[in-house]
């Protein structure tokens, strides 16, 4: 079975469920407990590939920092004063 996109698997002992995260750079990360086998992770990703594609297309992954006159801090835009 081929994967529709590349993703990174992070196994955390404190994780209780499988989840897919899309980080600020647009990378896909699957977070899961350490006892989940890889074939279950693969099935989970295949089942939720439509969600991933939809959310990757709706988000803008370009840097939100403009060095000229404005700065974004926690999503809010601030103008520089010199």
Backbone as JSON, one array per atom type, in Angstrom:
{
  "sequence": "XXXXXXXXXXXXXXXXXXXXXXXXXXXXXXXXXXXXXXXXXXXXXXXXXXXXXXXXXXXXXXXXXXXXXXXXXXXXXXXXXX",
  "N": [[0.85, -1.18, 0.0], [0.68, 2.14, -0.93], [1.74, 5.28, 0.38], [-0.01, 8.37, 0.6], [1.3, 10.73, 1.21], [4.29, 11.97, 2.79], [5.23, 11.36, 6.17], [6.13, 11.88, 9.61], [6.77, 9.76, 12.32], [6.17, 9.99, 15.71], [6.68, 8.58, 18.71], [5.36, 8.71, 21.85], [5.51, 8.2, 25.32], [3.59, 9.34, 26.93], [1.44, 9.75, 25.29], [-1.92, 8.95, 24.47], [-3.63, 8.41, 22.44], [-3.89, 8.09, 18.85], [-2.81, 10.7, 16.71], [-2.79, 13.21, 14.17], [-0.64, 15.76, 13.28], [-0.04, 18.92, 11.8], [2.7, 20.74, 11.33], [4.14, 24.1, 11.64], [5.71, 24.39, 9.41], [4.56, 22.84, 7.55], [4.95, 20.14, 7.66], [3.98, 16.74, 8.17], [3.06, 15.07, 11.09], [2.74, 12.18, 12.94], [1.55, 11.37, 16.0], [1.78, 9.04, 18.59], [1.09, 6.39, 21.01], [3.75, 4.3, 22.36], [3.21, 1.56, 22.01], [1.7, 1.08, 19.75], [1.48, -0.6, 16.71], [3.23, -0.3, 13.52], [1.68, -0.89, 11.23], [-0.91, -0.27, 12.02], [-0.7, 2.46, 12.37], [-0.21, 3.19, 9.72], [-2.67, 2.44, 8.54], [-4.34, 4.24, 9.88], [-3.38, 6.71, 8.93], [-3.97, 6.45, 6.19], [-6.74, 6.37, 6.35], [-7.33, 8.94, 7.19], [-6.36, 10.64, 5.24], [-7.7, 12.42, 3.55], [-8.48, 14.47, 5.29], [-5.99, 15.51, 6.01], [-4.99, 16.46, 3.54], [-6.94, 18.36, 2.93], [-6.58, 20.23, 5.06], [-3.92, 20.97, 4.71], [-4.06, 22.29, 2.29], [-5.65, 24.45, 2.94], [-4.22, 26.03, 4.67], [-1.66, 28.54, 5.07], [1.68, 28.23, 4.65], [3.82, 29.93, 4.57], [6.46, 31.98, 5.86], [5.6, 34.22, 8.49], [6.86, 36.55, 9.0], [7.95, 39.7, 8.39], [10.62, 41.59, 7.59], [10.74, 44.25, 7.03], [8.72, 46.32, 7.87], [6.79, 45.35, 9.58], [5.85, 43.11, 12.25], [4.96, 39.88, 13.29], [3.53, 38.62, 16.15], [2.5, 36.01, 18.03], [0.4, 35.71, 16.21], [-0.62, 38.26, 15.93], [-0.36, 41.41, 14.33], [2.2, 43.78, 14.4], [3.45, 47.05, 13.99], [6.67, 48.29, 13.23], [8.49, 50.73, 15.04], [10.81, 53.18, 14.6]],
  "CA": [[0.0, 0.0, 0.0], [1.49, 3.34, -1.0], [1.29, 6.38, 1.21], [-0.32, 9.55, -0.21], [2.21, 11.8, 1.58], [5.28, 11.55, 3.77], [4.95, 11.8, 7.53], [7.06, 11.47, 10.65], [6.12, 9.1, 13.46], [6.75, 10.28, 17.02], [6.06, 7.75, 19.74], [5.52, 9.3, 23.17], [4.92, 7.36, 26.36], [2.43, 10.01, 27.52], [0.34, 9.79, 24.32], [-2.94, 7.93, 24.73], [-4.36, 8.19, 21.19], [-3.23, 8.48, 17.6], [-3.24, 11.99, 16.18], [-1.98, 13.76, 13.09], [-0.39, 17.19, 13.43], [0.65, 19.59, 10.71], [3.44, 21.81, 12.0], [4.14, 25.4, 10.97], [6.43, 24.27, 8.14], [3.76, 22.01, 6.66], [5.3, 18.72, 7.8], [2.97, 15.92, 8.83], [3.6, 14.32, 12.21], [1.79, 11.29, 13.59], [1.93, 11.16, 17.39], [1.08, 7.86, 19.07], [1.73, 5.67, 22.11], [4.8, 3.41, 21.87], [2.77, 0.18, 21.76], [0.93, 1.0, 18.51], [2.31, -1.11, 15.61], [3.32, 0.57, 12.35], [0.59, -1.12, 10.28], [-2.08, 0.47, 12.52], [-0.42, 3.86, 12.05], [-0.41, 3.31, 8.28], [-4.12, 2.41, 8.31], [-4.88, 5.5, 10.4], [-3.01, 7.78, 8.0], [-4.76, 6.26, 4.97], [-8.14, 6.7, 6.64], [-7.47, 10.38, 7.42], [-5.6, 11.39, 4.25], [-8.51, 13.52, 3.04], [-8.4, 15.55, 6.27], [-4.65, 16.11, 5.92], [-4.91, 17.2, 2.29], [-7.82, 19.52, 3.07], [-6.01, 21.22, 5.96], [-2.69, 21.5, 4.14], [-4.42, 23.22, 1.22], [-6.32, 25.63, 3.48], [-3.29, 26.83, 5.48], [-0.54, 29.19, 4.43], [2.88, 27.84, 5.4], [4.89, 30.88, 4.36], [6.81, 32.67, 7.1], [4.77, 35.39, 8.77], [7.73, 37.6, 9.51], [8.39, 40.64, 7.38], [11.66, 42.37, 8.25], [10.71, 45.66, 6.63], [7.98, 47.28, 8.69], [5.81, 44.74, 10.47], [6.25, 41.91, 12.96], [3.84, 39.09, 13.8], [3.79, 37.97, 17.43], [1.31, 35.24, 18.41], [-0.66, 35.94, 15.25], [-1.01, 39.67, 15.86], [0.56, 42.21, 13.54], [2.7, 44.99, 15.04], [4.29, 47.87, 13.14], [7.91, 48.72, 13.87], [8.71, 52.17, 15.18], [12.25, 53.43, 14.75]],
  "C": [[0.89, 1.24, 0.0], [0.87, 4.45, -0.16], [1.04, 7.61, 0.34], [0.63, 10.72, 0.07], [3.19, 11.26, 2.61], [4.93, 12.12, 5.14], [6.01, 11.25, 8.47], [6.28, 10.86, 11.79], [6.88, 9.46, 14.73], [5.98, 9.47, 18.05], [6.4, 8.34, 21.1], [4.84, 8.41, 24.2], [3.7, 8.01, 27.01], [1.24, 10.1, 26.57], [-0.64, 8.65, 24.6], [-3.71, 7.57, 23.46], [-3.46, 8.51, 20.01], [-3.72, 9.86, 17.2], [-2.27, 12.43, 15.1], [-1.88, 15.26, 13.31], [0.27, 17.69, 12.17], [1.37, 20.77, 11.35], [3.49, 23.07, 11.14], [4.88, 25.39, 9.64], [5.67, 23.43, 7.13], [4.1, 20.53, 6.72], [4.21, 17.98, 8.57], [3.64, 15.07, 9.9], [2.49, 13.48, 12.8], [2.33, 11.01, 14.99], [1.11, 9.99, 17.92], [1.79, 7.27, 20.29], [2.77, 4.69, 21.56], [4.34, 2.0, 21.51], [1.96, 0.02, 20.48], [1.84, 0.49, 17.39], [2.22, -0.22, 14.37], [2.18, 0.34, 11.36], [-0.69, -0.42, 10.73], [-1.92, 1.96, 12.22], [-0.67, 4.11, 10.56], [-1.9, 3.32, 7.92], [-4.77, 3.71, 8.74], [-4.6, 6.65, 9.44], [-3.82, 7.66, 6.71], [-6.21, 6.66, 5.18], [-8.34, 8.21, 6.72], [-6.72, 11.22, 6.39], [-6.39, 12.56, 3.67], [-8.46, 14.73, 3.98], [-7.06, 16.27, 6.14], [-4.54, 16.98, 4.67], [-5.75, 18.47, 2.36], [-7.18, 20.62, 3.92], [-4.68, 21.77, 5.44], [-2.98, 22.51, 3.04], [-5.02, 24.51, 1.76], [-5.38, 26.54, 4.28], [-2.18, 27.42, 4.63], [0.71, 28.91, 5.25], [4.07, 28.75, 5.12], [5.22, 31.56, 5.69], [6.0, 33.95, 7.27], [5.6, 36.54, 9.32], [8.24, 38.44, 8.35], [9.39, 41.58, 8.05], [11.58, 43.86, 7.95], [10.0, 46.54, 7.64], [7.0, 46.65, 9.66], [6.35, 43.43, 11.06], [5.0, 41.2, 13.43], [4.27, 38.4, 15.09], [2.49, 37.33, 17.89], [0.13, 35.56, 17.51], [-1.14, 37.38, 15.12], [0.06, 40.47, 15.13], [0.91, 43.49, 14.29], [3.59, 45.72, 14.06], [5.53, 48.3, 13.91], [7.96, 50.23, 13.94], [10.2, 52.37, 15.42], [12.53, 54.84, 15.2]]
}
